[in-house]
């Protein structure tokens, strides 16, 4: 059975995204480098948004109205 590729740490992705933004804002990158950095930034943004969505889902499960906790599904599938 193949293992899923581990997602990068949220804080690591956010730090990398901040570094990319600083590089883009510096205005010292070529057009090609800027486009590559932008593409990488979009990927990192999506990873961060996914991690935040999973965290929000887990909080909602833990704070459910029934007072009971339900198992957390990191893939976001309803049970």
C-alpha positions in Angstrom: 0.0 0.0 0.0 1.5 3.3 -1.1 1.8 6.1 1.5 0.4 9.6 0.8 3.0 12.3 0.3 3.1 14.3 3.6 1.9 17.8 3.2 4.4 20.5 4.1 4.1 22.1 7.5 1.7 25.1 7.5 4.2 27.4 9.1 6.9 26.4 6.7 4.6 27.0 3.7 3.6 30.4 5.1 7.2 31.4 5.6 8.1 30.4 2.1 5.1 32.3 0.8 6.2 35.5 2.6 9.7 35.1 1.2 8.3 34.8 -2.3 6.2 38.0 -1.8 9.3 39.9 -0.6 11.2 38.7 -3.7 8.4 39.8 -6.0 8.0 43.1 -4.3 11.7 43.9 -4.6 11.3 44.3 -8.4 14.6 42.7 -9.0 13.3 39.4 -10.6 13.2 38.9 -14.3 9.8 38.3 -15.9 10.4 34.6 -16.1 11.6 34.4 -12.5 8.6 36.5 -11.4 6.2 34.1 -13.2 7.8 31.1 -11.6 7.7 32.7 -8.2 4.0 33.6 -8.7 3.2 30.0 -9.7 4.9 28.7 -6.6 3.1 31.3 -4.5 -0.3 30.1 -5.9 0.6 26.5 -5.0 1.7 27.5 -1.5 -1.5 29.6 -1.0 -3.6 26.6 -1.9 -1.7 24.4 0.5 -2.2 26.9 3.3 -5.9 27.4 2.5 -6.3 23.6 2.6 -4.6 23.3 6.0 -6.7 26.1 7.4 -9.9 24.4 6.0 -9.0 21.1 7.7 -8.3 22.9 11.0 -11.6 24.7 10.7 -13.4 21.4 10.0 -11.8 19.8 13.0 -12.8 22.7 15.3 -16.4 22.5 14.0 -16.5 18.7 14.7 -15.0 19.2 18.1 -17.5 21.9 19.0 -20.5 20.2 17.4 -24.0 20.9 18.9 -24.5 17.3 20.1 -21.6 17.7 22.6 -20.1 14.5 21.2 -16.9 14.5 19.2 -16.8 12.7 15.9 -13.7 11.3 14.1 -11.8 13.8 12.1 -11.6 13.1 8.3 -8.5 14.9 6.9 -9.8 14.3 3.4 -12.9 16.4 4.1 -15.3 13.6 3.2 -18.7 13.5 5.0 -19.5 10.4 7.0 
